[in-house]
């Protein structure tokens, strides 16, 4: 069994592919986007944080998509981190679970969510 970066999707990441265009499109169209996997405990933690805020956010479950591995490789190239969750607010990647928790603890996450009208 190969590692996270083995396989053809790690050989060449096409940032002009339909998947890359989808990622750029959805992260700029929606205020908050979480790239997640349904079984990931860190992803569940991040989604719970947004639910606690009653925030309007979009989740892309990579393990439920045929192109999920390719999308994860593209996210890795775009954000310099291939782990999930990858959280975007207003088109910018804020990081993963630890980064989201730090922003929440500092009060900055709530400010960011209010700035883009993800919460009232």
Residue pairs with C-beta under 8 A, 6 or more apart in sequence:
4 82
5 82
7 69
9 69
9 70
9 72
9 73
10 73
13 20
13 73
13 74
13 76
13 77
14 20
14 74
15 74
15 77
15 78
17 70
17 74
19 67
19 70
19 71
19 74
20 74
20 78
22 71
23 35
23 71
23 74
23 75
23 78
26 33
26 58
26 60
27 33
27 88
27 91
27 93
28 91
30 57
30 58
31 56
31 57
31 89
31 90
31 113
31 116
31 117
31 118
32 50
32 55
32 56
32 57
32 58
32 87
32 88
32 89
32 113
32 116
32 118
33 57
33 58
33 59
33 60
33 87
33 88
34 43
34 46
34 47
34 50
34 57
34 58
34 59
34 60
34 85
34 86
34 87
34 88
35 60
35 62
35 71
35 72
35 75
35 84
35 85
35 86
35 87
35 88
36 43
36 46
36 47
36 59
36 60
36 61
36 62
36 84
36 85
37 43
37 61
37 62
37 63
37 68
37 84
38 61
38 63
38 64
39 63
40 84
40 85
42 83
42 84
42 85
42 96
42 97
43 84
43 85
43 97
45 97
45 101
46 85
46 87
46 96
46 97
46 100
47 57
47 59
47 85
49 100
49 101
49 104
49 109
50 57
50 113
50 118
53 109
53 110
53 113
53 118
53 119
54 119
55 113
55 118
55 119
56 117
56 118
56 119
57 118
60 71
61 68
62 68
62 69
62 71
62 72
62 84
65 71
72 82
72 84
73 82
75 81
75 82
75 86
76 82
78 93
79 86
79 93
79 95
81 95
81 96
83 96
84 96
85 96
85 97
85 100
86 93
86 95
86 96
87 93
87 94
87 95
87 96
87 99
87 100
88 94
89 112
89 113
89 116
89 118
90 112
90 115
90 116
94 100
94 103
94 112
100 109
103 109
103 112
104 110
110 119
113 119
